[in-house]
Amino acid sequence: MGIITNLTRMWLTRSARRFVFTGEYDQKLPFGGCRNLGLYIHIPFCASICNFCPYCKVPYSEQLCSRYIDALIREIHMVGRQTAEKKVVTSLYFGGGSPALAAGRIREIICAVSEHFIITEGIGVELHPDNVTPAILRVLKDAGVTKISIGIQSFQKKYQKELGRAAVDVSAMASALHTAAFETVSMDFIFALPGQTFDDLRADIALAFENGANHIAVYPFIDFAFTSSAVRTMPAKEKRQLLDALTAYCEAKGYTRTSIWTFSKGQNARYSSMTRDNFLGFGCSATTLLRGQFKINTFSVEEYCRRIDAMQLPTSLTLRFTRRQRMVYYLFWTAYSTKVATADFEAFFHVPLKKMYGMELRFAKWLGFVTEHDGVYCMTPKGAFYYHYYENFYTLSYIDKMWGIMRAEAFPGRIEL
């Protein structure tokens, strides 16, 4: 895995330089001039811990959660006050953890954000199925939330057991969703579990759309080294067959593919905190991506609160991009949407895409990974699979290593990837 990602990095950046993350960071963040800026807020608390989940999370404690939210709001103000006028941003997403465990303070958090930012494309919140109740949905709706994403993982009992998840009361969930109208109701599923078939996935997708969803996300299972899950991933050949069958089924049903792993029923249904040119992250483990840097906050709730108490940003590590590194990062995550527009690339970097990566684009077209029309490169199903295939290598070579270190050490001095 390391060889593949290292060679790809060196080729695309035209350099042997690694991605070097250090403990040095900016107390003042240069986001004022960023276009297409998004926001992300991390709430790390869970009622129970799923052993397959790699994200930053801790068992829920009312006292600790209250202290954390207080610190989170102060972090939002610390960053937001760095611009004289309110900054226009695209969207705000709450992830976790289970943000609904702090549902009573979501309005307060959104109010703090609104003091400094103008949100133009809505607010999304991730929910555990247990949190999809009329009371919680009303609280979120009243706070200004426009999109929700429900982490189903699977409706199938055999996979719920394998993932350590409780059964979902589908009728109760559907009934609750009728009590509050959201622009997007997304449901998340995991694919490429051992023995999983297309019929399993098709049944899950059909059940989702029949019971309140207008958007689905079907993410591949990834076996992170630092999790305690005993689940093993599906072989690549079977995974491709499953992804191709899933794609063909959704397209035949008239669903719109909005990214590698997401499909919507209706053109206005969107849910993605990933495909944004720049974003600010608040809370434990939250990341910030700007034109010249990428930073990640500490994974430790306690150390996060201590930093904020000291009026310091809770940054753990910062990567200073070279120009080529930033281009690779831009292309990798923009491609997640299955499309890359040459005009957007040129607007961001002030140089034509074909001048920088013309040979790679011609090669991708020759391999049947992409097609080009009116300056937009679109992934074919074959290209989408190989993007997914490479993303798995990227995740295990980079994210797995970084998160493993940061879970063990609140402020590592340096990481090279």
PyMOL commands that set and color helices and strands:
alter all, ss='L'
color gray80, all
select helices_A, chain A and resi 2-13+62-80+99-114+129-131+134-143+157-163+170-177+198-210+236-252+301-309+323-337+342-349+353-367+381-408
alter helices_A, ss='H'
color red, helices_A
select strands_A, chain A and resi 20-22+37-43+45-46+58-59+87-89+92-96+117-119+123-127+147-153+184-191+215-220+256-259+262-264+278-282+287-289+293-297+315-320+339-341+370-373+376-379+414-416
alter strands_A, ss='S'
color yellow, strands_A
deselect
rebuild
show_as cartoon
